[in-house]
């Protein structure tokens, strides 16, 4: 029994020290104190000698830098040099791009919540809000997605003119060059609102404000280039595009075969040193109408006209599209969403050397430039568009399910519909939270490479889920194309966001964790840099420091994961209120569990992890769900802990944490080492998997929230354009409010039918008869009549003559509205 007692004391003390991340000195002194006590009160003499001998050997090895480096870290240093996989130039550029932000805290296993919650809430300035309420609202009013997609195949000329004149192409350009110089949050808000009206317009506006010539010029351009191009871009006189993707280089953009050869050539009648370009690009947004063509290519200098290198690597340049040899103007047709997108080719196109963005000094630095810009831009454009589509879907579906009746009941009352509505609402809350927090990080001066990949992948995937759910709720209404269908074009556009700026499968399986494991981990990059140091002695010194920190870090996370797994994290101090505190505690637990799993996986698989994409994807998902839950909790705090929003917060947190748990479980089920999986399972899930998905009752509360008018629904769907009062979306708000007011009146009518005061007839009640019988008064009858008319307009679908189906010139398409046609037929009239 005495031996068991001392073992418990020793193990418990070690766990406490590791949990609290005690320093090596403190741990050594604590171990010495325990052995001293054991020496005086213990009952086994030979064990006392054994523990003293073991302590002296281990303490000397770990606390003496000279001994530690000679016998521990130097051999490990040499081993790491042999087994560390080679990092390509493109991988190195990606790893060095961007900054480490909240992702680093989540990787730490001990997130500092004060750091996150003390950051300012994402917000727009009065000037930016005026632009959203003014020009953005005006633009939305000008947009008719049916005409754009079915009749014109493009934005109308007056819309193009408005976009250019009002600065929609210059939101990221500084005021020094005539731009609007908006914050990232403001750009996101503008794009989100436009996306609720027109996926086509949102795509066109997003490109000049994301990865492209303007951002590249602002970051890397020479002063001459900025003065030449940025004012024209800001005024809308120039239309930019950036050509990166090639037929053989999509996700592997570093494999582009487009070339630029440094040579001498004629430029405006003078012989100058320049570049002869050959390229073949596709999927380039705005290429068919571009007046400034940004181009990525591989630069070669065989005659050493600009330096001693033969090959410089990926380089970015600006090419006038009207030069001889440039082919531009043809269009792709991306899933019926006719934003300007097309191929471009160049054959023996000569440009001067100063066409390189940033001048000669930036030759060969193109991939770094692109990855650094993508680290910011990817977190804004596509998450905003996806969130806009999801806001529209939730706004419409909540109202539609409340006014659409089957079996004399609003379909929102059916359990199956209620489940889908709840899922839509909770998912949208998570999407919007991630969008705003990540855009806000950009405004804090961060370039959040890993969070931007998380936002791009998960927000677009969640957007796909929400729009799919909306289509299911709308049924036949959703699948009939026509001016009255507000869901079809967002539904068609979903795969576009999934595909561009890093295909989602690649982003999930290779980028989020593949980049995050090195970039966001507190020690891995330091170890890699130390091993790669050309000065061996300095490298060993750097490696020793990083490795010792890493070892303590891993032991700490093991202790934290085990303790919080046993206690379900109930004793960890966190912020939050009664409704959210437990979610912070669970995040503390799973942050430690994730960091431990990541460390063990990387140490066991090493460079082989690059080939284990399913394992990398599961770890990426785990990191992502930690980030998503953090964003949800921050949004709740930023909005002043609105109690009405708690069902949304709880649903989003529960959903993300449950998926996080299941991804860790999936990792362990498929772990390549049986014993490694067993060890991790004991540490991460000591009491088994205990977290559950959102319960039916919680889902029902979310569904109730989005099917009734109120502040929570308004906050959730803020930004939806509903200013066209003749459209179904414009009618939704009034119809939903009337449906709620009409509910007691409808109950009164049904009661009157049951007791015989009113005749049942065919199940419909004549409002005049009900009014004459005193069941309802004149105002109530008018309310019910108005609701009935609005409902008929909203649920109506379009139909066409046989020769009207297909793309036709503007003004040539005629349509017959089902509701109006039915009314005309019932009165003997016609079109």
C-alpha positions in Angstrom: 0.0 0.0 0.0 2.9 2.4 0.8 4.3 1.9 -2.7 0.9 2.6 -4.3 0.6 5.8 -2.2 4.0 7.1 -3.3 3.3 6.2 -6.9 0.0 8.2 -6.7 1.8 11.1 -5.2 4.6 11.0 -7.9 2.2 10.6 -10.8 -0.2 13.1 -9.5 2.5 15.7 -8.9 3.9 15.1 -12.4 0.5 15.6 -14.0 -0.1 18.8 -12.0 3.3 20.2 -12.9 2.7 19.3 -16.6 -0.8 20.7 -16.5 0.4 24.0 -15.2 3.4 24.0 -17.6 6.0 24.3 -14.9 9.5 25.2 -16.0 12.2 22.6 -16.1 13.8 24.2 -13.0 10.5 24.1 -11.0 9.9 20.5 -12.1 13.4 19.5 -11.1 13.1 21.1 -7.7 9.7 19.6 -7.1 11.0 16.1 -7.9 14.0 16.6 -5.6 11.7 17.7 -2.8 9.5 14.6 -3.2 12.5 12.3 -3.1 13.9 14.1 0.0 10.5 13.5 1.8 10.5 9.9 0.6 14.1 9.5 1.9 13.0 10.4 5.4 9.6 8.7 5.6 9.8 5.9 3.1 10.3 2.3 4.1 12.4 0.8 1.4 16.1 1.5 1.5 17.1 0.1 -1.9 14.2 2.0 -3.6 15.5 5.2 -2.1 18.9 4.6 -3.7 17.3 3.8 -7.0 15.2 6.9 -7.1 18.1 9.1 -6.1 20.3 7.6 -8.8 17.6 8.0 -11.4 16.9 11.5 -10.4 20.5 12.6 -10.5 21.1 11.1 -14.0 17.9 12.6 -15.5 18.3 16.0 -13.8 21.9 16.3 -14.8 21.1 15.3 -18.4 18.2 17.7 -18.8 19.5 20.7 -16.8 23.1 20.7 -18.0 23.1 22.3 -21.5 26.4 20.8 -22.4 25.4 17.2 -21.4 21.9 17.6 -22.9 23.2 18.8 -26.3 25.9 16.2 -26.4 23.8 13.1 -25.5 20.3 14.2 -26.5 19.7 17.0 -28.8 22.7 16.7 -31.0 21.9 13.1 -32.0 18.3 14.1 -32.6 19.5 17.1 -34.6 21.5 14.8 -36.9 18.5 12.4 -37.2 16.1 15.2 -38.1 18.5 16.4 -40.8 18.4 13.0 -42.4 14.6 12.4 -42.2 13.2 15.9 -42.6 11.5 16.0 -46.0 12.7 18.5 -48.6 10.6 21.7 -48.7 10.0 23.0 -52.2 10.3 26.7 -53.0 6.5 26.9 -53.5 5.9 25.2 -50.1 8.4 27.4 -48.4 6.7 30.5 -49.8 3.3 29.3 -48.6 4.8 28.6 -45.1 6.4 32.0 -44.9 3.2 33.8 -46.1 0.8 35.4 -43.7 0.9 35.7 -39.9 0.0 33.5 -37.0 -3.1 34.7 -35.2 -5.8 32.9 -33.2 -4.8 29.6 -34.9 -1.6 29.8 -32.9 -3.5 30.0 -29.7 -5.6 27.0 -30.7 -2.5 25.0 -31.5 -1.0 25.9 -28.1 -3.5 23.7 -26.1 -4.1 26.6 -23.8 -5.9 29.4 -25.7 -5.7 32.9 -24.2 -9.3 34.0 -24.3 -8.5 37.5 -23.2 -6.5 37.9 -26.3 -9.4 37.0 -28.6 -12.2 38.7 -26.7 -10.3 42.0 -26.1 -9.9 42.5 -29.9 -12.3 45.1 -31.3 -15.6 43.8 -32.6 -15.6 43.8 -36.5 -17.3 47.0 -37.5 -17.6 49.5 -40.4 -17.1 53.2 -40.2 -19.9 55.7 -40.8 -18.5 56.4 -44.3 -18.5 52.7 -45.1 -22.0 52.2 -43.7 -23.2 55.1 -45.9 -21.8 53.3 -48.9 -23.6 50.1 -47.9 -26.9 51.9 -47.4 -26.4 54.1 -50.5 -24.6 52.9 -53.6 -24.7 49.2 -52.6 -28.5 49.4 -52.1 -28.8 51.3 -55.4 -26.8 48.6 -57.2 -28.9 45.8 -55.8 -32.0 47.6 -57.0 -30.6 47.7 -60.5 -29.9 44.0 -60.6 -32.3 41.5 -62.1 -30.6 38.1 -62.0 -33.1 36.5 -64.4 -32.4 39.1 -67.1 -28.7 38.9 -66.4 -28.5 35.1 -66.7 -31.4 34.3 -69.1 -31.6 37.3 -71.5 -28.4 39.3 -71.5 -25.7 36.9 -70.5 -23.9 39.8 -68.7 -24.6 42.7 -66.5 -26.5 45.5 -68.3 -24.3 48.4 -69.6 -25.9 50.8 -67.1 -24.9 48.5 -64.2 -21.3 48.2 -65.5 -21.2 52.0 -65.7 -22.6 52.4 -62.2 -20.2 49.8 -60.7 -17.2 51.6 -62.2 -18.4 55.2 -61.4 -19.3 54.5 -57.8 -16.0 52.9 -56.9 -17.0 49.2 -56.5 -13.8 48.2 -58.2 -11.7 50.4 -55.9 -12.7 49.4 -52.4 -9.2 48.2 -51.5 -7.3 51.0 -53.3 -6.1 53.7 -51.0 -7.5 57.2 -51.2 -4.1 58.5 -52.3 -4.9 56.9 -55.7 -8.6 57.8 -55.7 -9.9 54.6 -54.1 -12.3 54.1 -51.3 -9.8 52.5 -49.0 -12.4 50.4 -47.2 -11.7 48.0 -44.3 -11.8 44.3 -44.9 -15.0 44.1 -42.9 -16.6 46.7 -45.1 -15.6 45.0 -48.3 -17.1 41.8 -46.9 -20.3 43.5 -46.0 -20.7 45.0 -49.4 -20.0 41.6 -51.2 -22.4 39.8 -48.8 -25.2 42.1 -49.6 -24.7 42.0 -53.4 -24.6 38.2 -53.2 -28.1 38.2 -51.7 -29.3 39.8 -54.9 -27.0 38.5 -57.7 -24.2 35.9 -57.7 -23.1 37.3 -61.1 -22.6 40.8 -59.8 -21.0 39.6 -56.6 -18.4 37.6 -58.6 -17.6 40.6 -60.8 -17.2 43.0 -57.9 -15.1 40.6 -55.8 -12.3 40.0 -58.2 -10.8 43.5 -58.4 -11.0 43.6 -54.6 -9.3 40.3 -54.0 -6.2 38.6 -55.5 -5.4 40.7 -58.5 -3.4 43.6 -60.0 -4.6 46.3 -57.5 -3.6 44.3 -54.4 -0.3 43.2 -55.9 0.5 46.8 -56.9 -0.4 48.2 -53.5 1.9 45.7 -51.8 4.8 45.3 -54.2 4.5 47.8 -57.1 7.0 50.5 -57.8 5.9 54.1 -57.3 5.8 54.6 -61.1 3.6 51.5 -61.5 1.2 52.7 -58.7 0.9 56.1 -60.3 0.3 54.7 -63.7 -2.3 52.0 -62.9 -4.0 52.6 -59.6 -5.8 55.9 -60.4 -7.3 54.3 -63.6 -8.4 51.3 -61.6 -9.9 53.4 -58.9 -11.9 55.4 -61.5 -13.1 52.3 -63.2 -11.5 53.3 -66.4 -9.4 50.2 -66.3 -10.7 46.7 -65.7 -8.2 44.2 -64.2 -7.8 40.5 -64.3 -5.1 38.2 -63.1 -4.1 35.1 -65.1 -2.7 32.3 -63.0 -4.6 29.0 -63.6 -3.4 27.0 -66.7 -4.7 23.8 -68.3 -2.0 21.7 -66.6 -1.7 23.8 -63.4 -4.8 24.2 -61.4 -4.4 23.3 -57.7 -0.6 22.8 -58.4 -0.2 26.4 -59.5 3.6 26.1 -59.2 3.5 23.7 -62.2 2.6 26.4 -64.7 4.3 26.0 -68.0 3.9 29.6 -69.1 7.2 31.2 -69.8 9.0 34.6 -70.0 12.4 34.8 -71.6 14.6 37.8 -70.9 15.8 39.2 -74.2 16.1 42.4 -76.2 13.2 43.6 -78.3 11.5 46.6 -79.8 9.3 48.8 -77.5 7.8 51.9 -79.0 10.6 52.2 -81.6 13.5 51.5 -79.1 15.5 48.4 -78.5 15.2 47.6 -74.8 15.7 44.7 -72.4 12.4 43.0 -71.9 10.6 39.7 -71.7 9.1 37.5 -74.5 6.0 35.9 -73.1 4.1 32.8 -74.0 1.1 31.7 -72.0 -2.1 29.7 -72.1 -4.5 30.4 -69.2 -8.1 29.6 -68.5 -10.8 30.3 -65.9 -9.7 33.9 -65.6 -12.4 36.1 -64.2 -12.8 39.5 -66.0 -10.4 38.3 -68.7 -12.8 38.8 -71.6 -13.3 42.5 -70.7 -9.9 43.3 -69.0 -7.8 46.3 -70.0 -5.0 45.3 -67.6 -3.9 41.7 -67.7 -1.9 40.5 -64.7 0.1 37.4 -65.6 2.0 34.7 -63.6 4.8 32.9 -65.5 8.2 31.4 -65.0 11.0 33.7 -65.9 14.2 32.6 -67.6 17.4 34.6 -68.4 19.6 32.3 -70.6 21.8 35.2 -71.7 22.1 36.7 -68.2 20.8 40.1 -69.2 19.5 40.9 -65.7 21.7 38.8 -63.5 23.7 35.6 -63.0 20.7 33.2 -62.7 19.4 31.1 -65.6 16.0 30.6 -64.0 14.2 33.0 -61.6 11.0 31.1 -61.0 7.4 32.4 -60.9 7.1 36.1 -61.7 4.2 38.5 -62.0 3.8 41.1 -64.6 1.2 43.5 -66.1 0.5 43.1 -69.8 -1.6 45.4 -72.0 -4.1 43.1 -73.7 -4.0 45.0 -77.0 -0.4 44.0 -77.7 0.3 41.9 -80.8 0.1 38.2 -79.9 -2.4 38.5 -77.1 -5.7 36.6 -77.5 -8.5 37.6 -75.2 -12.2 38.1 -75.3 -13.7 34.6 -75.5 -15.8 33.4 -72.5 -16.4 30.4 -70.4 -19.9 29.8 -69.1 -19.6 28.8 -65.4 -22.7 26.9 -64.5 -25.2 29.4 -65.9 -23.7 32.3 -63.9 -22.5 34.6 -66.7 -19.9 36.7 -64.9 -17.1 37.6 -67.3 -14.7 34.6 -67.2 -12.6 33.2 -69.9 -9.3 32.0 -71.4 -6.4 34.1 -72.5 -3.3 33.2 -74.6 -0.2 35.0 -75.6 2.3 34.1 -78.3 5.7 35.8 -78.5 4.3 38.9 -76.7 7.1 41.3 -75.8 7.0 43.6 -72.8 9.7 45.8 -71.2 11.4 44.7 -68.0 9.5 47.2 -66.0 6.3 45.3 -66.7 7.3 43.1 -63.7 5.2 44.1 -60.7 7.7 45.6 -58.4 10.3 45.9 -61.1 13.4 43.8 -61.6 14.0 43.3 -57.9 10.8 41.2 -57.7 11.8 38.8 -60.5 11.2 35.3 -59.2 9.2 36.4 -56.2 5.8 35.9 -57.8 4.8 32.9 -55.8 5.5 34.6 -52.5 3.6 37.6 -53.6 0.6 35.5 -54.6 0.5 33.4 -51.5 0.8 36.5 -49.2 -2.1 38.2 -51.1 -4.1 35.0 -51.0 -3.7 34.7 -47.3 -5.8 37.9 -46.9 -8.0 37.9 -50.0 -9.2 34.3 -49.6 -10.7 35.2 -46.3 -13.0 37.9 -47.7 -14.4 37.3 -51.2 -15.7 33.7 -51.3 -16.8 33.5 -47.6 -18.8 36.7 -48.2 -20.5 35.4 -51.3 -21.3 32.1 -49.7 -22.7 33.8 -46.6 -24.8 36.1 -48.7 -26.4 33.2 -50.5 -27.0 31.5 -47.1 -28.6 34.6 -45.6 -30.9 34.8 -48.6 -31.8 31.1 -48.2 -32.5 31.4 -44.5 -34.4 34.7 -44.8 -36.6 33.2 -47.5 -37.0 29.7 -46.1 -38.0 30.9 -42.7 -40.8 33.1 -44.1 -41.8 30.6 -46.8 -42.1 27.7 -44.4 -44.3 29.9 -42.2 -46.8 31.0 -44.9 -46.8 27.9 -47.1 -49.4 25.5 -45.9 -50.0 21.8 -46.5 -52.7 19.8 -44.7 -54.0 23.1 -43.3 -50.8 23.7 -41.4 -47.7 25.9 -42.1 -45.0 23.5 -43.2 -42.8 25.0 -40.5 -44.8 23.0 -38.0 -43.8 19.6 -39.6 -40.9 17.9 -37.7 -38.9 17.2 -40.8 -39.1 20.8 -42.0 -38.4 22.1 -38.5 -35.2 20.0 -38.4 -33.9 21.4 -41.7 -34.8 25.0 -40.7 -33.0 24.7 -37.4 -29.9 23.3 -39.1 -30.0 26.2 -41.6 -30.2 28.8 -38.9 -27.5 27.4 -36.7 -25.2 26.9 -39.7 -25.7 30.4 -40.9 -24.8 31.8 -37.5 -21.5 29.9 -37.6 -20.8 31.0 -41.2 -21.4 34.7 -40.4 -19.3 34.4 -37.3 -16.3 33.0 -39.2 -16.7 35.5 -42.0 -16.7 38.5 -39.6 -13.9 37.3 -37.3 -11.6 36.5 -40.1 -12.2 39.7 -42.0 -11.7 41.5 -38.7 -8.3 39.9 -38.3 -7.2 41.5 -41.5 -8.2 44.9 -40.2 -6.1 44.2 -37.1 -3.1 44.1 -39.3 -3.0 40.3 -39.6 -2.7 38.3 -42.7 -4.2 35.1 -41.3 -3.1 32.4 -43.7 -4.5 29.4 -41.9 -7.8 31.0 -40.8 -8.3 32.3 -44.3 -8.1 28.7 -45.6 -10.5 27.6 -42.9 -12.9 30.3 -43.8 -12.7 29.6 -47.5 -13.3 25.8 -47.1 -15.8 25.6 -44.3 -17.9 28.7 -45.1 -18.3 27.7 -48.7 -19.2 24.1 -47.7 -21.6 25.3 -45.1 -23.1 27.6 -47.7 -23.6 24.6 -50.0 -25.5 22.8 -47.2 -27.7 25.7 -46.4 -28.7 26.4 -50.0 -29.3 22.6 -50.5 -31.6 22.6 -47.5 -33.4 25.7 -48.7 -34.1 23.9 -52.0 -35.6 20.9 -50.2 -37.9 23.2 -48.2 -39.1 25.0 -51.3 -39.7 21.8 -53.3 -41.2 22.5 -56.6 -40.9 26.3 -56.1 -37.2 25.9 -56.0 -36.7 23.9 -59.2 -38.8 26.0 -61.6 -36.5 28.6 -63.3 -37.9 32.0 -63.9 -37.9 35.6 -62.5 -39.7 34.5 -59.4 -37.1 31.9 -58.4 -34.7 33.5 -56.0 -32.9 30.2 -55.1 -31.9 28.6 -58.4 -29.0 30.9 -59.4 -27.4 30.7 -55.9 -27.9 27.0 -56.0 -26.1 26.8 -59.4 -23.3 29.1 -58.2 -22.4 27.0 -55.2 -19.8 24.8 -56.9 -18.0 27.8 -58.3 -17.1 29.0 -54.8 -16.2 25.4 -53.9 -13.8 25.2 -56.8 -11.9 28.5 -57.1 -9.1 30.1 -55.0 -7.9 26.6 -53.9 -10.3 23.7 -54.6 -12.0 22.6 -51.4 -10.8 19.0 -51.4 -7.2 20.3 -51.7 -7.7 23.0 -49.1 -9.1 20.5 -46.6 -6.7 17.6 -47.2 -3.4 19.5 -47.7 -3.5 23.2 -46.8 -5.3 23.8 -43.5 -3.3 21.3 -41.4 -0.4 20.9 -43.8 0.3 24.6 -43.5 -1.1 25.1 -40.0 1.0 22.3 -38.4 4.2 24.1 -39.3 3.0 27.7 -39.4 0.8 27.8 -36.3 2.7 25.3 -34.1 4.8 27.1 -31.5 7.9 24.9 -32.1 7.8 22.9 -35.3 8.9 25.8 -37.6 11.7 26.7 -35.2 12.9 23.2 -35.3 12.8 23.0 -39.0 14.7 26.3 -39.3 17.3 25.2 -36.8 17.9 21.9 -38.7 18.2 23.8 -42.0 20.8 26.3 -40.5 24.1 26.2 -42.5 26.0 26.9 -39.2 25.9 23.5 -37.4 26.8 24.8 -34.0 24.2 27.6 -34.1 21.7 25.1 -35.5 22.2 22.7 -32.6 21.8 25.6 -30.1 18.6 26.7 -31.8 17.3 23.1 -32.1 18.1 22.4 -28.4 16.0 25.3 -27.3 13.1 24.5 -29.6 13.1 20.8 -28.8 13.1 21.2 -25.1 10.2 23.6 -25.4 8.4 21.2 -27.7 8.9 18.3 -25.3 7.5 20.2 -22.3 4.7 21.4 -24.6 3.7 17.8 -25.5 3.8 16.5 -22.0 1.7 19.5 -20.8 -0.9 18.8 -23.4 -1.0 15.2 -22.5 -1.7 16.0 -18.9 -4.2 18.7 -19.8 -6.1 16.5 -22.2 -6.2 13.6 -19.7 -7.3 15.8 -16.7 -9.9 17.7 -18.7 -11.1 14.5 -20.3 -11.7 12.9 -16.9 -13.4 16.0 -15.4 -15.1 17.0 -18.7 -13.2 20.3 -18.3 -15.6 21.5 -15.5 -12.8 23.0 -13.4 -11.1 25.2 -16.0 -11.5 28.9 -15.6 -13.0 30.6 -18.7 -14.9 33.7 -19.7 -18.6 33.6 -20.8 -21.9 33.6 -19.1 -24.2 30.7 -17.9 -25.1 30.0 -21.5 -21.6 29.8 -23.0 -19.2 29.0 -20.2 -19.3 25.2 -20.8 -18.4 25.7 -24.5 -15.3 27.7 -23.6 -14.3 24.9 -21.2 -14.8 22.3 -23.9 -12.6 24.4 -26.3 -9.9 24.4 -23.6 -10.1 20.6 -23.5 -10.2 20.0 -27.2 -7.4 22.5 -27.9 -5.1 20.4 -25.7 -6.4 17.2 -27.2 -5.9 18.5 -30.7 -2.4 19.8 -30.0 -1.4 16.4 -28.5 -2.9 14.5 -31.4 -1.1 16.7 -33.9 2.3 16.3 -32.1 2.0 12.5 -31.8 0.9 12.2 -35.5 3.7 14.4 -36.8 6.4 12.7 -34.6 5.3 9.2 -35.8 4.7 9.9 -39.4 7.2 12.7 -40.1 7.4 13.6 -43.7 5.1 10.8 -44.6 2.2 12.8 -43.2 2.2 14.7 -46.6 1.0 11.5 -48.3 -1.5 10.7 -45.6 -4.1 13.2 -46.8 -7.1 11.7 -45.0 -5.2 11.9 -41.7 -4.1 15.5 -42.4 -7.7 16.3 -43.4 -9.1 15.1 -40.1 -6.6 17.1 -38.1 -7.4 20.1 -40.3 -11.1 19.6 -39.5 -10.3 19.4 -35.8 -8.4 22.7 -36.0 -11.2 24.2 -38.1 -14.0 23.3 -35.6 -12.0 24.8 -32.8 -11.7 28.0 -34.9 -15.4 28.0 -35.8 -16.6 27.6 -32.2 -14.2 30.4 -31.1 -15.7 32.7 -33.8 -19.3 31.8 -32.7 -18.5 32.7 -29.1 -16.7 35.9 -30.0 -19.7 37.0 -32.1 -22.0 36.5 -29.2 -19.7 38.6 -27.0 -19.3 41.3 -29.7 -23.0 41.7 -30.1 -23.5 42.2 -26.4 -24.6 38.7 -25.3 -28.1 39.0 -26.9 -30.1 36.4 -25.0 -32.4 35.8 -28.0 -29.5 34.6 -29.9 -28.5 31.9 -27.4 -30.3 29.0 -29.3 -28.2 29.9 -32.4 -25.0 30.1 -30.4 -25.7 26.8 -28.6 -26.6 25.0 -31.8 -23.5 26.2 -33.7 -21.2 25.4 -30.8 -22.7 21.9 -30.2 -22.6 21.1 -33.9 -18.9 22.1 -34.3 -17.8 20.5 -31.0 -19.6 17.2 -31.9 -18.0 17.2 -35.3 -14.6 17.9 -33.7 -15.0 15.0 -31.4 -15.9 12.7 -34.3 -13.0 13.8 -36.4 -10.6 13.0 -33.6 -12.3 9.6 -33.2 -12.0 9.0 -36.9 -8.3 9.9 -36.7 -7.7 7.3 -33.9 -9.7 4.7 -35.8 -7.5 5.1 -38.8 -4.2 5.8 -37.0 -1.3 4.0 -38.6 0.0 2.8 -35.2 -2.2 0.6 -33.0 -0.3 1.5 -29.9 -0.2 5.1 -30.7 -3.9 5.2 -31.2 -4.5 3.4 -27.9 -2.3 5.8 -26.0 -4.0 8.8 -27.6 -7.5 7.4 -27.0 -6.7 7.0 -23.3 -5.5 10.5 -23.0 -8.1 12.2 -25.2 -11.2 10.1 -24.5 -10.6 8.6 -21.0 -14.3 8.4 -20.4 -15.3 7.7 -24.0 -17.0 10.1 -26.4 -19.5 12.1 -24.4 -20.4 15.1 -26.6 -23.6 14.9 -28.6 -25.0 16.7 -31.6 -27.7 19.4 -31.1 -30.8 18.0 -29.6 -34.2 18.1 -31.3 -35.5 20.6 -28.7 -32.6 23.0 -29.5 -33.1 22.6 -33.2 -36.8 23.4 -32.7 -35.9 26.6 -30.9 -33.7 27.8 -33.7 -36.5 27.0 -36.3 -38.9 29.0 -34.2 -36.5 31.9 -34.2 -36.1 32.1 -37.9 -39.8 31.6 -38.7 -41.0 34.5 -36.6 -40.2 38.2 -37.0 -38.0 39.6 -34.3 -34.5 41.0 -33.4 -32.8 37.6 -33.5 -34.0 36.8 -37.1 -33.1 40.4 -38.1 -29.6 40.0 -36.8 -29.1 36.7 -38.4 -30.3 37.8 -41.8 -28.9 41.3 -41.7 -27.7 42.4 -45.1 -30.3 40.7 -47.3 -31.6 43.0 -50.0 -35.4 43.1 -49.8 -36.0 46.5 -51.3 -37.8 45.2 -54.4 -41.3 45.2 -53.0 -42.7 43.6 -56.2 -40.5 40.6 -55.8 -41.1 37.5 -53.6 -38.2 38.4 -51.4 -39.5 42.0 -51.0 -42.9 40.6 -49.9 -41.5 38.1 -47.4 -41.2 40.5 -44.4 -44.8 41.7 -44.6 -46.1 38.2 -45.3 -44.3 36.7 -42.3 -45.5 39.4 -39.9 -49.1 39.0 -41.2 -48.8 35.2 -40.8 -48.0 35.6 -37.1 -50.8 38.1 -36.6 -53.3 35.8 -38.5 -52.6 32.7 -36.5 -55.2 33.4 -33.7 -57.7 34.6 -36.4 -57.2 31.3 -38.3 -57.8 29.3 -35.1 -61.0 31.3 -34.6 -62.2 30.5 -38.1 -61.5 26.8 -37.7 -63.3 26.7 -34.3 -66.3 28.4 -36.0 -66.3 25.6 -38.6 -66.1 22.9 -36.0 -69.0 24.3 -34.0 -71.1 24.9 -37.1 -71.1 28.7 -37.0 -69.5 28.6 -40.5 -69.9 26.0 -43.2 -66.9 23.8 -43.9 -67.4 23.7 -47.7 -64.2 22.6 -49.5 -62.2 23.5 -46.4 -61.8 27.2 -47.3 -63.6 29.8 -45.4 -65.2 32.8 -47.2 -64.0 35.9 -45.5 -67.2 37.8 -46.3 -69.3 35.0 -44.7 -67.0 34.9 -41.6 -67.4 38.7 -41.3 -71.2 38.5 -41.7 -71.3 35.9 -39.0 -69.4 38.1 -36.6 -66.4 35.7 -36.3 -64.0 38.3 -37.6 -64.3 42.1 -38.1 -63.5 44.1 -41.2 -59.9 44.9 -40.3 -59.3 41.2 -39.6 -60.8 40.2 -42.9 -58.6 42.7 -44.7 -55.5 41.3 -42.9 -56.4 37.7 -43.9 -57.1 38.8 -47.5 -53.8 40.6 -47.8 -52.0 37.6 -46.4 -53.7 35.3 -48.9 -52.7 37.6 -51.8 -49.1 37.8 -50.7 -48.9 34.1 -50.2 -50.2 33.4 -53.7 -47.6 35.8 -55.1 -44.8 34.3 -53.1 -45.5 30.7 -53.8 -46.2 31.3 -57.5 -43.8 30.0 -60.1 -43.2 31.0 -63.7 -44.2 29.1 -66.9 -43.3 29.8 -70.5 -44.5 29.1 -74.0 -42.4 26.4 -75.7 -40.5 28.9 -77.9 -39.6 31.1 -74.9 -37.2 28.7 -73.2 -33.6 29.4 -73.8 -31.3 32.5 -73.8 -32.8 35.3 -75.9 -32.0 38.9 -76.6 -33.0 41.4 -74.0 -36.7 42.3 -74.1 -37.7 39.3 -76.3 -38.6 36.8 -73.5 -42.2 36.7 -72.5 -43.5 35.0 -69.5 -46.8 34.1 -68.0 -47.0 34.2 -64.2 -48.8 31.2 -62.8 -50.7 33.1 -60.1 -51.9 35.9 -62.4 -52.7 33.4 -65.2 -54.8 31.4 -62.8 -56.6 34.5 -61.6 -57.2 35.6 -65.3 -58.5 32.1 -66.2 -60.9 32.1 -63.3 -62.5 35.3 -64.4 -62.5 34.4 -68.1 -59.6 36.7 -68.9 -56.2 36.1 -70.5 -52.8 37.6 -71.3 
